[in-house]
Amino acid sequence: MTTAPLQINLNGFLNELKKKFVVIDCRKNILAPKQYLFPAQETAFNFDIKKSRLKTLPPIKPFILFGLPLRDLEAITRLDEIMSRPNKNYYYFRRRSKTTIIGLTDEQFNIPPGGDLILQKLSPKDFAVMPVTAKGTVLIKKMALARPSKNIPASQYAENKTMPKLRLLLQDAEMLKDAVAWSWKNYPQIWDELAKICLGCGICAYVCPLCHCFSTEDSMDIAGKSCKRCQNWAACTLPEFSRVAGGHNFHKTLKERYYNWFYHKFARSYEEFGEPQCVACGRCQAACPARIDIEKILINITQKYKIANRA
């Protein structure tokens, strides 16, 4: 027996959610929702020097991430896998286990890309309800605000047009991986040109929903009574990112560092996880102060690669 589709009034649903749960509305955020699962600074531990013992970290209270588009749902699904290999990132999953994720979209899709509950737009106020996990099913039953939905033609949905050409490239991830790796030695002029434009600020990594590099830093309070260890966001375009003990830097030039960002995202990640670390959300391009068009760069590289390798 097939369960009848349900719909809700969005404003009423959100208002009731906020009465019962801690809700973070992600709809207008510049940063990706990874910031709530993998904060820019995460305290790994505090140490009381006087008592010579670790301080217990405060508990994480359950919370809801609301309003994620399909791209971000897909990104969190991938980030879950990244953070579980080769060893689980304890601090990430400490927060992730307390999170309920609600997607919001007016796009068409066949298979839910992630999340616990997805709301599809039917009208400016009404949304169809699609539970994805048991957690999402329990939530919608607990709220008791859903009602039977009418059949709405798929033509009323609007497709997201963010980086459409890159989205197509990502469908042939193996070719994209080969093209990016090929470009370093066979098309170096593009990286020379980009090194003159890129500011090396790291913003592309900070806003990306899948970049996950971090540094570990120890610090002591001014009174010398306690110290702490933190995980801080890092970016492979920053000058100190590849510097190791003894002062050696594996990527001394901005050209090397910027290429490494592309290589890790589109080549190495494919070899490690079978897919690139990109969902074509467009944040990197929108936030870049140098106005670098990453979509055009990848199209350019793949075109040169295909021409060079044409039989």
C-alpha positions in Angstrom: 0.0 0.0 0.0 1.5 3.3 -1.1 1.5 6.2 1.4 -0.3 9.3 0.2 2.1 12.2 -0.4 2.0 15.0 2.2 2.5 18.7 2.1 2.9 21.5 4.7 2.7 25.2 5.1 6.4 26.3 5.2 6.0 29.3 7.6 3.8 27.4 10.0 6.1 24.4 10.0 9.2 26.5 10.6 7.5 28.5 13.4 6.6 25.2 15.2 10.0 23.8 14.7 11.6 26.8 16.4 9.2 26.4 19.4 10.4 22.8 20.0 14.0 22.6 18.7 17.2 24.6 18.2 16.9 25.5 14.5 19.6 27.1 12.4 18.2 28.6 9.2 20.8 28.2 6.5 19.0 29.8 3.7 20.9 33.2 3.7 24.3 31.9 4.8 27.4 32.8 2.7 29.4 29.9 4.3 28.3 26.4 3.6 26.5 24.4 6.4 29.7 22.5 7.1 30.5 25.3 9.5 28.0 23.8 12.0 29.5 20.3 11.7 33.1 21.3 11.2 33.5 24.7 12.8 36.2 27.2 11.8 37.7 26.6 15.3 37.0 23.4 17.2 38.4 22.8 20.7 39.9 19.3 20.9 40.6 19.5 24.6 41.2 21.9 27.5 43.9 21.1 30.1 44.0 22.4 33.6 47.7 22.8 34.4 47.2 23.2 38.2 45.1 20.0 38.5 47.0 18.2 35.8 43.9 16.9 34.1 41.7 17.4 31.1 38.6 19.4 31.3 35.4 17.7 30.0 34.1 19.2 26.8 30.6 20.6 27.0 27.9 18.4 25.5 26.5 19.1 22.1 22.8 19.7 22.2 20.6 18.4 19.3 19.9 20.9 16.6 18.3 21.2 13.1 19.9 22.6 10.0 17.0 24.0 8.0 16.7 25.1 4.4 19.6 23.3 2.7 19.5 23.2 -1.2 20.2 19.9 -3.0 23.8 20.8 -3.6 24.5 21.2 0.2 22.6 17.9 1.0 24.8 16.2 -1.5 27.9 17.8 0.0 27.1 16.7 3.5 26.6 13.2 2.3 30.1 13.3 0.8 31.6 15.0 3.8 30.3 12.2 6.0 32.3 9.8 4.0 35.4 12.0 3.9 35.3 12.4 7.6 35.0 8.7 8.2 38.1 7.7 6.3 40.7 6.5 7.0 39.7 7.1 10.6 36.6 8.8 11.9 37.0 12.4 12.8 35.6 12.3 16.4 34.8 16.0 16.6 32.9 16.1 13.3 30.7 13.1 14.2 30.2 14.3 17.7 28.2 17.2 16.1 26.9 15.2 13.2 25.1 12.7 15.4 23.1 15.5 17.0 22.0 17.0 13.7 18.8 16.7 11.8 19.0 18.1 8.3 16.0 19.5 6.4 16.4 20.3 2.7 14.4 22.9 0.8 14.2 23.0 -3.0 12.2 23.8 -6.1 14.4 21.6 -8.2 13.5 18.2 -9.7 15.3 15.1 -8.5 14.9 11.4 -8.6 17.0 10.1 -5.8 17.4 12.2 -2.6 21.0 13.4 -2.4 21.0 13.4 1.4 19.4 15.0 4.5 16.7 13.6 6.8 13.8 15.5 5.3 13.3 17.3 2.0 10.6 19.9 1.3 9.8 20.5 -2.3 8.2 23.8 -3.4 4.6 23.5 -4.6 3.7 27.2 -4.2 5.2 30.2 -2.4 3.8 28.8 0.9 3.2 25.1 0.4 5.9 22.4 0.2 5.6 18.7 -0.5 7.2 16.5 2.3 9.7 13.8 1.5 11.2 11.9 4.5 14.6 10.5 3.6 15.6 8.8 6.9 13.9 7.4 9.9 14.8 10.5 11.8 13.0 12.6 9.2 9.9 10.4 9.4 9.8 10.6 13.1 10.1 14.4 12.9 7.3 15.0 10.5 5.0 12.7 12.6 5.9 14.5 15.8 5.1 17.9 14.2 1.7 16.7 13.0 1.3 19.6 10.6 1.4 17.7 7.3 -1.8 17.2 5.2 -2.5 15.2 2.0 -0.8 16.7 -1.0 -2.3 17.4 -4.5 -0.5 16.1 -7.5 1.5 19.0 -8.9 3.0 18.8 -12.5 6.8 18.5 -12.5 6.9 21.4 -15.0 6.1 23.8 -12.1 9.5 23.1 -10.6 12.4 25.3 -11.5 15.9 23.8 -12.2 18.9 25.4 -10.4 21.1 27.0 -13.0 24.2 27.4 -10.8 27.3 26.4 -12.8 25.4 24.2 -15.3 28.5 23.5 -17.5 30.6 22.5 -14.5 27.7 20.2 -13.4 28.0 18.4 -16.8 31.8 18.1 -16.4 31.4 16.5 -13.0 29.3 13.8 -14.6 32.5 12.6 -16.4 34.6 12.7 -13.2 37.3 10.4 -14.5 38.0 12.6 -17.6 38.0 15.7 -15.4 40.5 14.0 -13.1 42.8 13.1 -16.0 42.5 16.6 -17.5 43.5 18.4 -14.3 46.4 16.1 -13.7 47.5 16.5 -17.3 47.4 20.3 -17.2 50.3 20.7 -14.8 53.0 19.6 -17.2 51.2 19.9 -20.5 49.3 23.2 -20.1 51.4 25.1 -17.5 50.6 28.5 -18.9 47.1 28.5 -17.5 48.6 28.1 -14.0 51.1 30.8 -14.7 48.3 33.1 -15.6 46.2 32.2 -12.6 49.1 32.7 -10.2 49.2 36.3 -11.3 45.5 36.8 -10.5 44.9 34.6 -7.4 45.4 36.4 -4.1 46.1 33.2 -2.2 43.6 34.3 0.4 42.0 30.9 0.9 38.4 32.1 0.6 37.6 29.5 -2.0 38.4 26.8 0.5 36.6 28.4 3.4 33.3 28.8 1.6 33.4 25.4 -0.1 31.1 22.8 1.4 33.6 20.1 0.9 37.1 21.6 1.7 38.1 20.1 5.1 41.8 20.8 5.7 42.6 22.0 9.2 45.7 22.8 11.3 46.1 21.8 15.0 47.3 24.6 17.3 48.1 24.7 21.0 47.7 27.8 23.1 47.8 28.8 26.8 45.8 31.4 28.7 47.5 34.6 29.8 47.6 33.5 33.4 49.3 30.2 32.6 46.6 28.2 34.4 45.2 26.2 31.4 46.0 25.4 27.8 43.9 24.1 24.9 44.3 22.4 21.6 42.2 23.5 18.7 41.5 22.4 15.1 41.4 25.5 12.9 40.3 25.7 9.3 43.2 25.8 6.8 43.5 26.3 3.1 46.0 24.8 0.7 46.4 28.2 -1.1 47.9 29.8 2.1 51.7 30.2 2.2 52.3 28.2 5.4 50.0 25.3 4.6 52.7 23.0 3.2 55.5 24.1 5.5 56.8 21.4 7.7 59.3 21.1 10.7 62.7 22.4 9.6 61.2 25.1 7.4 60.8 23.1 4.2 57.8 24.1 2.1 56.5 21.6 -0.4 54.5 24.3 -2.3 56.6 27.4 -2.2 54.9 29.3 -5.0 51.3 30.4 -5.4 51.2 28.6 -8.7 51.9 25.3 -7.0 49.4 26.0 -4.2 46.6 27.0 -6.4 47.1 24.0 -8.7 47.1 21.8 -5.6 43.7 23.1 -4.7 42.3 22.0 -8.1 44.3 18.7 -8.1 43.1 17.7 -4.6 39.5 18.6 -5.4 39.2 17.1 -8.9 41.9 14.5 -9.2 43.1 13.1 -5.9 39.6 13.0 -4.4 38.4 10.9 -7.4 41.1 8.4 -6.8 40.3 8.3 -3.1 36.5 8.4 -3.1 35.4 7.8 -6.7 34.1 11.4 -7.1 35.4 15.0 -7.1 35.0 17.1 -4.0 32.7 19.6 -5.7 29.0 19.9 -6.1 29.0 23.0 -8.3 27.3 25.2 -5.7 29.1 28.3 -7.0 30.3 29.6 -3.7 34.0 29.7 -4.6 33.3 31.7 -7.7 30.9 34.1 -6.0 33.2 34.8 -3.1 36.5 35.1 -5.0 37.9 38.6 -4.6 39.9 38.2 -7.7 36.8 37.1 -9.7 38.4 33.9 -10.9 35.8 31.9 -13.0 36.5 28.3 -11.9 33.9 26.9 -14.3 35.6 28.5 -17.3 39.0 27.3 -16.1 37.9 23.7 -16.0 36.1 24.0 -19.3 39.3 25.4 -20.8 41.5 22.7 -19.3 39.2 19.9 -20.5 39.0 21.3 -24.0 42.8 21.5 -24.3 43.1 18.0 -22.9 40.6 16.5 -25.4 42.4 18.2 -28.3 45.8 17.0 -27.2 44.6 13.5 -26.7 42.4 13.2 -29.8 43.3 10.1 -31.8 
